[in-house]
C-alpha cells in the first residue's frame, strides 16, 4: 500500500489516498525535475494523477493532463466501474445524457461520480514510492506490483 498525496484543485482540497501496488501504473514515469535531473526535459508535462470515484481511488498513472489520464486509465481497463453497461446503453438518451467517450475505443462512461487530482511528490516524504516508480520504469513493469 502506497500513500499518494495530491495537490488541491478547483474541486477538492489536498488529500492523501492509499493505493495498492497493482493500482499504480508505471506507464510513462516522469518524476518532477526537482527530484530527478534527467526529468527536466518533459515537453508534454507528464506527471502522476490519481483518479477515483465516490468509493475512493481507482488508479494512479502518468499522463500529460486530465483527459489523457482518463483515456489511459480506460485503455488500461481501470475505469470499468464507471463504464456504461449494455443495459444502460440500450435506453440511453444520447442527446441529453451525461456520457463521456474515453480511451482509444471511445467507450462511454458516466463521470458524474469521478474525480481526478494531480499527485504532489515530495522527496523526503515519498521516497519509497519514488524508488519503486523508478525501479518499475527501469524494469519495464506495468505496475508497482512486481
N, C-alpha and C positions, 0 to 999 in steps of 0.2 A: 504494500500500500504506500502510495506517494502522496504527499500533501502538495497541492499546487495553489499558489496564491495568485489572485487575479487583480488587475488594475480596475479602478472604478470606470464606469461608462455611463451613458445617459440614462440607462435603465436600472442599473444596480450598483451598490457600493462595493468597495473591495471586499473580497471574501477568500476563504480557504476551502478547497474541495479535495477530498481524498479519493484517489482513483487507483484501481488495481493495475498492475503492470501490463496486463493484456489490453487495457483500455487506453493506454498511452502509445500512440503511433510514432514510429521513428521514420516517418515518410520523407521528410526533407529537412533534417535537423539543421537549424541555423541559430546558433547561440548569439545573444547580443554582443556587439563589438566590445562592450565593457568587460565581458567575460572571456572573449576569445578573439585575439588579434586577427586570426585568419577569417573571421566572420565580418570583418569591416566591409568587405565587398559583398553587399547584399542588395543589388539593384531593385529587386522586387519586394523588399522589406518583409521577407518571410519571418514569421515569428510564431510562437506557441499560442494556441487558442484552446479554450475549454468550452465544450458545447453540452448543454443539458436540457432538461425539462422539469416539470413541477416535482418530480420524484428525486431529482438530483442530477449529478453529472453523468454524461454518457461516454464521452471520449475527449481526449486531448490530442491535438495534432498540429502540425506545422502547415501554415498557409500564408499567403500574402495579404489576405483580408477576410472579412466575414463571409462573403459569398463564396470565395474559394474554399474556405474551411468547411462550409456546409456542403458544397459539392463533393469535396474529397471525403468527408465523413459518409456521405451517401454511397459513393463509389466503393468505399471500404466496408459497406454493409453495416454501418454503425447507427443508421437513422431509421431502422425498421420500426421502432416504437412510434414514430411519427408519420410513417408512410400510410397513405390511404389504402384501405383494404379493397378487394374486388367488390364486396358488398357496398361499401361506401361510394365507390366509383360508379356503380350501376345507377344510383339515383342522384348522382352529383349534379348540382347546378353550376356549370362551368362559367356562366355569365356573372353570377352573384356569389359564388363560393369563395372560400379562402384557402386556396391550394397554391403551393409553390413547387415548380418543377426543379428538381435537384439532380446533380450528377450528370454523367455522360449520357445516360438513357432518358433523362428528363422525367424521372419518376415523381409522381405527385405526392406532396407531403403537406400536412396541416401543421404549421409552425406557430399556432396560437399559444401553445404552452412551452415553446422553445426559447432558450436564452443562449447567448454566446458572450464570452468575455476573453480579453487578451490576458495571457499569463504574465506575471511580474516575477522574473527570475532574479534572484539575489545570490551572489556567490557564497556569502557566509551562511545564509540560511538554507539554500537549496543545493549544497554541494553534492549530496548523494544522488539527487535527481539529475544534476548536470553531468556527473560522471557516468551514470547509467545511460543517459541520452548519447553521450559521446561514444561509449562502447557499442551501443546498439547501432549507431550510424556507421562506425568503423567496421563492425561485423556484418553489416547489411542485413540486420534483423528488421522484421516488420513492426514489432512492438518491443516493449521493455521486458516482456516475458520470455527470457531466454536463459 
